[in-house]
Amino acid sequence: MRFNKLFGVLALVLATAWSGVTYAQSLSGNDRILTAPSKTESPTYKPGNCWTLAYPLGAHIPAEMDTLTYNYQRLSIPSMVSDAYASEGNLGSPGINMIFFDRKRRTDFFFRDAIDAWAPSREKQKFYNVYIPMTLLSYNFGGGRETRTDRLQATFAGNVNRRLGIGAMMDYIYGKGSYANQAAKEFNFGFNTYYRGDRYEMQAYYYHFNHRNKENGGITDDLYILDPAQLQGGVSSITSTSIPTRLSQAQNRVNGDRLYMSHALKLGFWRDEQVNDTLTRQIYVPVTRFIYSLDYSSGTHIFKNGSAAEGESFWDDRYMNGSRTYDRTHYYSLENSLGIEMIEGFNKWVPFGLAAYASFETQHFRLPTDYDYGWQDVLDEPEGDTSAAPILDAWPEGVGMLRKGSRNIFRIGGRLTGTTHPLFTYAANVRFGLSGDAVGDIDITAEAGSRFRMLGDTVHIKAKGFFHNNSQPWLIKHYLSNHFAWDNSGFGKTRDFRIGGELLIPWTRTTLSAGVENIQNFVYFNAAGLPTQKSGNIQIFSAALDQRVAAGIWNWDNRITYQATSDNVAIPLPALTVYSNMYLKFTAFKVLHAQIGIDCDYYTRYRGLNYQPALMAFTANDDNPVGNFFFCNVYATAKLYKVRFYVLYSHANQGLFSKNAFSLPHYPVNPAKLQFGLSIDFAN
């Protein structure tokens, strides 16, 4: 069934691409060149660049190529995600960003949120414009036989011509973990294509992700890290894989698909353009775009636990089965959007772009049922005899037996942009919900930027903010499983307002940013693992300094973030976070670009969050603070022509300064490990 589904999706993408190209070629047949174009004429996008998409209309957002050398080695450690990233420790394992302004909002399928750092997403989907086909292949590995970690990544991009491009990607992660029962495996792949014609555009992609990880519930006693001699009769050493854990037969699996495609028909006029002193040509100037987009996504979460004794000690309730757990939750969403856009810059008197759209989304959910546990036939007996069924705890008061549900959401929105002015740019998006429980939903985002000359250089300043007033995701309102059940139909909308700014001073290599956020009716998972809505307001303040210093080949980069929260139970945050990277950067033999140094992450002690394996969610923490330790790495990375490689000794300071190195309560960070990486750009 999986291969049939995959084949069908790929066929749909290829058919869309082919129909788009065929239709576009029929339109392009009327292109009128008055004189031969210059041989140095470039397409709309310069070769060797890429972009992501803004939703739902598919506007282009410039992005960076995946060929940078700076800090390439950080791909091997979980701290690559953020300067303060709380996780189980293993590469590919669930985690959460503790830099709040960088944290993503909760999605409709919250199980996936914990693996967002490793799974593909629409924000990460890149489209490449390259005249020379590009294949990037990288392999990162490290650790011993029992703790080995491997990551294999591949990216392909190529242009059929200057209008049509195709691409593909693959990402495979397998980590046995530095501690027992912690292995993680993830396999992702995807395909994309685009066509950029004068009067027709098409963009499409498909990706699939499949994540599995064993859940150990944390180590049984923190003293195995802090003072193992106290537990081992004076023996002060212990291998990390020998430390006992709270769970041994539990595992999570999350998989899903996404298919997105957009079509745009552009109406405009022909205009003469001077190529040089003797040559002219006619170009097509689009004025209006009519856009249709389709966005389909699905997800399945399965949580298993085969040990009744461990389950009884780890979880308070068992609603479906007292001896084992098999929770299966499924979700899919389909959204269709129609839009119209007045294109910015088609006339000097129209220095802005304006778009409006309407979208309809349908969401469907299926919760774990008795059929997942294999004793439904007993309950289906006419007499209703349940004597053969396991002894179950009673459902929580007020929780109904809802096993599936759906949402139908109609929205309208618009976008205003101004990007052509040399000194001032702006963009604003607004969206309103008009049906179901989304009536009254509001999403407004805005940003503006300016630049000006000062002391012989250009200073950049940016302001940005948002306002959200949204109903809760369906799964936050309704959920049933073996260990957790809730009905939160009475939850109100969450109102969230943020405003901030950023200042970049090039000659001092300084970036300053600050912002403040107010959240009302915030929903979080309490210490019992149940969603809770705080009726009052929570205020968060954040300020960050990014300062880079250089003298010859010596470089010292520092990023300092300060955060303050008015509620350290619902939103606990480290007050101070520091990332420091001191390195030598030089070129040897004219072709070898090298970077050798040491970098460290540090954040102050804070309340922290617990991790609940059955929900893949991070919950409020009662009395187990974490933080106040350094995680340092010694590395050497280099680039020789189209080959990048590195050697990394991660957590080189293990045991120094502090032994209390826990990323989450009862989840210690990885011990010291030697790691390697190699990346090759097979440009033909």
Salt bridges, closest charged atoms under 4 A:
ASP31 OD2 - ARG163 NH2 3.76
GLU41 OE2 - ARG281 NH1 2.55
ASP66 OD1 - LYS126 NZ 2.81
ASP83 OD2 - ARG559 NE 2.71
ASP108 OD1 - ARG407 NH1 3.99
ASP116 OD2 - LYS104 NZ 3.06
ASP116 OD1 - ARG112 NH1 3.03
GLU123 OE1 - LYS104 NZ 3.77
GLU123 OE2 - ARG122 NE 3.83
ASP150 OD2 - ARG148 NE 3.19
ASP171 OD2 - ARG151 NH2 2.83
GLU186 OE1 - HIS211 ND1 2.86
ASP198 OD2 - ARG163 NH2 3.46
GLU201 OE2 - LYS266 NZ 3.16
GLU201 OE1 - ARG289 NH1 3.07
ASP222 OD1 - HIS666 ND1 3.06
ASP257 OD1 - ARG2 NH1 3.33
ASP257 OD1 - LYS5 NZ 3.52
ASP257 OD2 - HIS208 ND1 2.89
GLU273 OE1 - ARG281 NH2 2.66
ASP295 OD2 - ARG122 NH1 3.69
ASP295 OD2 - ARG258 NH2 2.86
GLU335 OE2 - ARG411 NH1 3.91
GLU341 OE1 - ARG289 NE 2.84
GLU361 OE1 - ARG411 NH1 2.92
ASP370 OD1 - ARG403 NH2 3.66
ASP372 OD1 - ARG366 NH2 3.63
ASP437 OD1 - ARG407 NH2 2.90
ASP437 OD2 - LYS477 NZ 3.40
ASP441 OD1 - LYS493 NZ 2.63
ASP443 OD1 - ARG105 NH1 3.47
ASP443 OD2 - ARG431 NH2 3.31
ASP443 OD1 - HIS468 ND1 2.73
ASP487 OD1 - HIS478 ND1 3.75
GLU517 OE1 - ARG498 NE 2.65
ASP546 OD1 - ARG548 NE 3.94
ASP546 OD2 - ARG559 NH1 3.83
ASP567 OD2 - LYS534 NZ 3.20
ASP599 OD2 - ARG74 NH1 2.85
ASP601 OD2 - ARG74 NH2 3.39
ASP681 OD2 - LYS642 NZ 3.99
